[in-house]
Structures are given as C-alpha cells and as structure tokens.
Amino acid sequence: MVFLDVLKLIFAVFVAFLFGKLVSKLKLPAILGWLLAGMTLGPYALGLLNEPMMEAAWYTTAESILECVVGLMIGTELIWRKIKKAGKQIVVTTITESLGTFLVVSLVFGVIFGITGVPLYLAFLFGGIALATAPAPSLSIVNEMKTAGPVTSTLIPMAALDDLVGALVFFTVVALVSAHVSTAGIPVLGVLFLVFLPVLIGAATGFVAGKLLPKAHTASGALAAMLLLLLCSAAIGMVLNQYVLPVPAINFLLIGMAFSTVFANMISEKQLAEIMKVMDPVIGISLIIAILNLGAPLDYHLIFGAGLYTAIYITARAIGKYSGAYLGASVTHAPQTVKKFLGFTLLPHSGVSLVFTGIAVSVLNGPAPECASIIQGTIAAAAVINEIIAVFMAKKGFEWAGELHQAERNP
C-alpha cells in the first residue's frame, strides 16, 4: 500500500512538472502549474493525492523533511555580512507589513461583524490568519526566474522573519480568544515558546553542523554531514510534535531556515557553494512536492461558492500587505522599487492560512461552531482564489521591479 502511494506521489511530481512547463510557455511562473496540478490531483478532483495518503505517517514524515530542505533555500541566503547593511530596513518592513495587514483586516471585519452581530473576536482571528505569508511561492519564482535586485534581496530574509512575526501574532490572538470562549485554552505564556522552538532547534543543530563541516576533508563528506544533521533536526521536530506538544505546532520550514542560516555563516563561501550545487536540484523537487501539498487540499468548487466575506478578505489582506510594505520601505528609505513592488511578492498565503484556519476552527468548534463555519468557509475559498491571483501578482512584482533573470546576467 505504501509502495503504491509512493508511486502515486512520484507520478504527481511528474504531472506537476509538466503542468509547470506548460504554464511557463505562457510566461507565468511554473509554481502556478504545480498548484493547479495539486488541486487537480487532490481529494476534491481526481483523488490521486487523497486524504488517507496525505495523513499517512510516511507522507507527513517525508513532507516535514522536505520542508526542512526547502528552508535551505532561504537560510543559505541569509549571510550576515551581506544583509547587515539592510538589517534595520528588513526588520521594520516585516513588522509594518505584518501588523499593517493584521490591523486592516481586523478593522474591516470588526466593522462588518459589529453591524451584522457576529462576535468581534472573530475579526481578530481573521486578522491573525491574514498577516501570514507563505514564502514558498514567491521564493520559487526567485529560484525559477533567477531574480536579483533590491526586491529579491529584501524578500529572502523577510521570509524567515515574516513567519516568526506571523506565528507570534496569530498564536497570541488564538490564546486570547481561546481564553475568552473556553476554559481549556492555549496558555498565553506558552505562545513565545511554541513560536521560537523551531528556530532554537534549527539553530542548535546548525551550530553543530557549522563546527563539523569545516573539518570534512571532502565535499561529499561535508554534504553527508550536513544532510545527517538536517535529518536530525527534522527528527527532533517530529518527536516533539508527536509525543511532547499538546498539538502539532512545529514549523519545519523554520527549522530548515534556522539550521542553514547558522551553518552557512560558519563555513567558507566555497564550501557552501559546493554543498548547494548538489542540493539545488533536491530543493527544486522538494519545492514541487511542497506546492503540491499546498494545492491538494484546496477545493476548486469553493471558487464558485465564494461569498462577500471572501472577496472582502482577499481585498483587505492585499491592501494591508501592500500598504504595510510601502510604509516600512518608506520609513527606512529603501529603494523605490522596494517601496512600489515588494508588497506584490508578499501576497501568496494558502498553506500557512489553512494551517492557521485549522487551529482557529479547532478552538471554536466546541464553544462557537457558527463562528468556526464562517472562518473555515471564508478562508478556504480565499485560499483557492487568492493563491492563483497572488502567484501571478508576485511574478508581476518582480517583473515591474526589473529583476527577472538578473541573476543570470549578473552572476
């Protein structure tokens, strides 16, 4: 049974690759093809990637490891000597675009729910879900279309920080709402620990890797050591998710980011380049599977049943992301292209939004099932519609900034 499911996954990757090539012919990012392949092959369409398979232990284990691998793409770009000049700009812009989105969406739905009689705390949950950005879609465009320039160099480190800020705000909101609606809520004091735990795990194993890799006598030895420690990092996260934490809360992408950020800053540029030369194709396949995993749970039927809340959510979130990024870039005197176009690259959302929605629904299902259905229906439909629009707009953002294919011209 497992062997058959593995074959299904391999076939799905092949189909996604073909979809990506076809979409690329239309001068659109391949990721849009991967996302559509996931929706087509997922449980709501052809059912090749069905729910029992995606909930199986081998699949969730493989997905966790592959998320750590995708994290390498981000972490190995976070070289301190390269980003320290832009450090203030990146931190400030991350905070303004995240909190700006939270405030805009919460305010808009606060007014709507105040008029319609829906509990106001639901507006803050909408805001908490909305501020999260899924970095994989925009980063896959960076990888595929070889973008380079101020927008790209700002986005890459922001991908790591955005996950931290998003998780911190969301879990704080969930903790407060949970305390309000039930007696068995998430402890507020445990929020910071849950958010930063993946970073601590990755940083600790990354430090060990940074100490061991310079001692490797061959490139293959260094690669083997790095992969072994990356697997150890993922294993620690899986054990904590399965046996220690009350709910699975480990972000494996963050583990991979933290792990690779630490060791990449401890080894030579030459050794890092040798490792990444081998890992780049692996990261490419991991990205396809990660996007398939985002696309499969999306029900395309929701596009036809999307209501007013969905349209308002997508619009308010886009305004919050764009205006927040523009404000942060303006305050820190970032280049004009960053001010004008960074916000477009921050619109992808689906994977993180669905995870956050699942947590919010689990908190509300008992005490407020009507609120759970509102948030689930709105975000599920928004995830499908927004992701198709967002991938296209992210690509246009890089294009308008003049950064497409610049990495090829300026290696």
Secondary structure, DSSP 8 states (H G I E B T S, - for coil): -HHHHHHHHHHHHHHHHHHHHHHHHTTS-HHHHHHHHHHHHSTTTT-SS-HHHHTSHHHHHHHHHHHHHHHHHHHTT--HHHHGGGHHHHHHHHHHHHHHHHHHHHHHHHHHHHHHT--THHHHHHHHHHT---HHHHHHHHHHHT--SHHHHHHHHHHHHHHHHHHHHHHHHHHHHHHHH-SS---GGGHHHHHHHHHHHHHHHHHHHHHHGGG-SSHHHHHHHHHHHHHHHHHHHHHIIIIISSS----HHHHHHHHHHHHHTTS-HHHHHHHHHHHHHHHHHHHHHHHHHHHTT--THHHHH--HHHHHHHHHHHHHHHHHHHHHHHHTT--HHHHHHHHHHT---HHHHHHHHHHHHHHHTTT-HHHHHHHHHHHHHHHHHHHHHHHHHHHHHHHHTT-TTHHHH--
